[in-house]
Amino acid sequence: MATIDVVEFEIGGEHYAFDIHLAREIVEMIPITPIPGAPPYIAGIINLRGEITNVIRINELLSLTEGKKVEDQKIIVLVSNGNEGSGIGIIVDEVHAVNAISEDDVEQIGENISSDINGFIKGIIMVRDVENSGKEGLVIWLDMEKILGDLITRHQG
């Protein structure tokens, strides 16, 4: 039984995750410089220790509800492979944990879900939190590589 490491985060009260190998670091919210004429899902750019990093409002990009006040949010900086050397960060409400999930705990999305959404979701992770009173929940496992690939294609086309 194989396990997959994911970083679990929250947006608008809902839990999401993506593969941990895509995350470089998590930083507290810092001032973001807006880019004139940018689409609404692009928050702007930040200077992260001398590196210009593009910051994306992932909730806006994926049509999710807005969560915490901006100053309480976090930025997950992604590993920059192939995005022409510039880093990308995504704004999230909270970062919860790095979890090793079993493939047995992942359900695939059914065919009845819209294909627009379906392409960005790898599956649904069923969480069984035995330590905290046996609480169970669902985490949407996002295909962050596909989301960013689509975003880059959109800007080149």
C-alpha positions as CSV (number, residue, x, y, z in Angstrom):
1,M,0.0,0.0,0.0
2,A,1.7,3.2,-1.2
3,T,1.5,6.5,0.6
4,I,1.6,10.0,-0.8
5,D,2.8,13.1,1.0
6,V,0.5,16.1,0.7
7,V,0.4,19.6,2.3
8,E,-3.1,20.2,3.6
9,F,-4.5,23.8,3.7
10,E,-7.7,25.7,4.1
11,I,-9.6,28.2,2.0
12,G,-13.0,29.5,3.0
13,G,-13.4,26.8,5.7
14,E,-12.8,23.9,3.2
15,H,-9.8,21.7,3.2
16,Y,-7.6,21.1,0.2
17,A,-4.2,19.5,-0.5
18,F,-1.6,19.1,-3.1
19,D,1.6,17.0,-3.5
20,I,4.3,18.2,-1.0
21,H,7.1,18.0,-3.5
22,L,5.6,21.1,-5.2
23,A,5.8,23.2,-2.0
24,R,9.1,25.0,-1.3
25,E,8.1,27.0,1.8
26,I,5.3,28.6,3.7
27,V,5.5,32.3,4.6
28,E,3.4,34.7,6.6
29,M,1.5,37.3,4.6
30,I,3.8,40.1,3.5
31,P,2.9,43.2,1.4
32,I,2.0,42.4,-2.1
33,T,2.6,44.8,-5.0
34,P,-0.4,44.8,-7.4
35,I,0.3,44.5,-11.1
36,P,-1.7,47.0,-13.2
37,G,-4.1,45.3,-15.6
38,A,-3.6,41.8,-14.2
39,P,-6.5,39.4,-14.0
40,P,-8.3,39.3,-10.6
41,Y,-6.7,36.0,-9.6
42,I,-3.2,37.5,-9.7
43,A,-2.7,39.3,-6.4
44,G,0.6,40.8,-7.5
45,I,4.3,40.2,-6.8
46,I,6.4,40.0,-3.6
47,N,10.1,40.3,-3.0
48,L,11.0,37.1,-1.1
49,R,14.6,37.4,-0.1
50,G,15.6,39.1,-3.3
51,E,13.5,36.8,-5.6
52,I,10.5,38.2,-7.3
53,T,7.6,35.9,-6.7
54,N,4.2,36.0,-8.4
55,V,1.3,35.6,-6.0
56,I,-2.0,34.0,-7.0
57,R,-5.3,34.1,-5.3
58,I,-6.1,30.4,-5.7
59,N,-9.6,30.9,-4.3
60,E,-10.3,33.4,-7.2
61,L,-8.7,31.1,-9.8
62,L,-10.8,28.1,-8.7
63,S,-14.0,30.1,-7.9
64,L,-13.8,29.3,-4.2
65,T,-15.3,31.4,-1.4
66,E,-13.0,33.9,0.3
67,G,-11.9,33.2,3.8
68,K,-9.8,35.0,6.4
69,K,-8.7,38.6,6.3
70,V,-5.7,39.1,4.1
71,E,-3.3,39.8,7.0
72,D,-4.1,36.5,8.6
73,Q,-3.5,34.4,5.4
74,K,-0.4,32.5,4.4
75,I,1.5,32.1,1.1
76,I,2.7,28.7,0.0
77,V,5.6,29.3,-2.3
78,L,5.9,26.6,-4.9
79,V,9.0,25.0,-6.3
80,S,9.8,26.8,-9.5
81,N,10.4,24.4,-12.3
82,G,9.8,25.7,-15.7
83,N,8.0,28.9,-14.9
84,E,10.8,30.8,-16.5
85,G,12.7,31.2,-13.3
86,S,10.1,33.3,-11.4
87,G,8.5,31.8,-8.3
88,I,4.9,31.4,-7.7
89,G,3.1,31.6,-4.4
90,I,-0.6,30.8,-3.7
91,I,-2.6,32.6,-1.0
92,V,-4.4,30.3,1.5
93,D,-6.2,30.9,4.7
94,E,-4.3,28.4,6.8
95,V,-1.8,25.6,6.4
96,H,-2.7,22.6,8.5
97,A,-0.2,19.8,8.1
98,V,1.9,17.7,5.9
99,N,0.1,14.3,5.7
100,A,1.1,10.9,4.5
101,I,-2.0,9.5,3.0
102,S,-2.7,6.0,1.8
103,E,-3.9,5.4,-1.7
104,D,-6.8,3.5,-0.1
105,D,-8.0,6.7,1.5
106,V,-8.4,8.4,-1.9
107,E,-11.6,8.3,-3.9
108,Q,-11.6,9.3,-7.6
109,I,-14.1,11.9,-8.8
110,G,-17.1,10.5,-10.7
111,E,-17.8,11.2,-14.3
112,N,-20.9,13.2,-13.4
113,I,-18.7,16.1,-12.2
114,S,-18.0,18.9,-14.6
115,S,-15.0,18.2,-16.8
116,D,-13.7,21.8,-16.1
117,I,-13.4,21.0,-12.4
118,N,-12.5,17.4,-12.8
119,G,-9.2,18.1,-14.6
120,F,-7.9,20.0,-11.6
121,I,-8.8,17.4,-8.9
122,K,-6.8,14.3,-8.4
123,G,-9.2,12.8,-5.9
124,I,-11.0,13.2,-2.6
125,I,-9.0,12.2,0.5
126,M,-11.0,10.7,3.3
127,V,-9.5,11.8,6.6
128,R,-9.9,9.7,9.7
129,D,-8.6,11.7,12.6
130,V,-8.6,9.0,15.4
131,E,-6.5,11.2,17.8
132,N,-9.1,14.0,17.9
133,S,-12.3,12.0,18.8
134,G,-12.5,10.0,15.6
135,K,-13.4,13.0,13.5
136,E,-13.7,12.3,9.8
137,G,-13.7,14.7,6.9
138,L,-13.0,15.2,3.3
139,V,-10.0,16.9,1.7
140,I,-10.0,17.9,-2.0
141,W,-6.7,16.8,-3.5
142,L,-5.8,19.4,-6.2
143,D,-3.6,18.8,-9.2
144,M,-1.5,21.9,-8.7
145,E,0.7,21.1,-11.7
146,K,-2.3,21.0,-14.0
147,I,-3.8,24.2,-12.5
148,L,-0.5,26.1,-13.0
149,G,0.0,24.6,-16.5
150,D,-3.4,25.7,-17.5
151,L,-2.7,29.2,-16.1
152,I,0.6,29.5,-18.0
153,T,-1.1,28.2,-21.2
154,R,-3.8,30.8,-20.8
155,H,-1.3,33.6,-20.6
156,Q,0.7,32.4,-23.6
157,G,-2.3,31.9,-25.8
